[in-house]
Amino acid sequence: TAAAQFGGPRPAGPVRRAAPPADWPAPIAEQFFPDAFATLEGPRPDFTAKQTAPGATTTAPAATAPAGGITWSALVSPETLADEIKQMKRLVDQSVAKQRGFISGGFKDARNGFSSIAAAFGVIAVYDGDVRWKKDAPRARDLFARVAFDCNQGNPATFTVAEKAAETLASLLDGNAIEAGAAAGLPWNRIAARPPLMWRLDAVEKSLGEAIASQAAFDKGAERLVHDAEIAALIGEFIRQPDFEFHDDETYAGYASTMRDAAVTAAAAARKGDFDAASAAVSSLRKACTDCHGDYR
């Protein structure tokens, strides 16, 4: 591949090059500084240092526990993390059931599903408590994040990648160790991109709205409400992490925090069977989402 792009190796010995012109035309000369070294600031880069290969990790900080005194265990339970991965597994299994369906649009479901799975494993990897798959979580996080990225398009090659990843996930959930290279330590915004996270948030927001439509709906779906509220809380904190666009914007961070905190309140109310408190919290969550979309979408 390299030879096709860049040609063969250079011949041995000195390489003859064309001599530069004695005088540049004025329109071209005006585009450059007379002395670049007098204008540039800072130390010169060390080009002798080891370079990062395409697709390899950079020096960006790896995902860690959230800042500001927030703990992941206060936002999402181990049971919800495990159930979310199992639920998204069903989505990716459907997306890779047939190659034709994958290529014609199923790749989008695969991308969304693998992104949600990668996000869950990203949290599991730094979770402050006992949780399933913690040992394998860093490698699983990186593997499914890469697969989600590959599923930006539908073709036979990406279908094969997604199909193999679905098999790997099934094996992991069956109790087998994941067969993957060493964890790279991805930053949060490379574990799961914003669009698939917003897709997942839209889905849980709709489900939360249905759960508080009536007392009867609440009584029937309180357990589901807890799951969806905790996933909303996870996403609210996830998109506030460093490297995400707007993470240091106070208004944006305020919307995300309001949504996260309302989701935590909704989950707690659902556990207590308090319909009024859950309804008020979900309404606050949905308003934060609507206001944020109005300012940032």
Protein Blocks (a to p, Z undefined) as FASTA:
>chain_A
ZZmmnopaddedjdddddddfbdcfklmmmpcfblmlmpgcjdddfkbccddehiacfbd
cddddehhiafklmocfklmmmmmmmmmmmmmmmmmpmklmmnommmmmmmmmmmmmmmm
mmmmmcgcddehklmmmmmmmmmmmmmmmmmpccfklmmmmmmmmmmmmmmmnopacddd
ddehiafklmpcfklmmmmmmmmmmmmmmmmmpmklmmmmmmmmmmmmmmmmmmmmmmmp
ghiahklgmklmmmmmmmmmmmmmmmmmmmnopaklmmmmmmmmmmmmmmmmmmmZZ
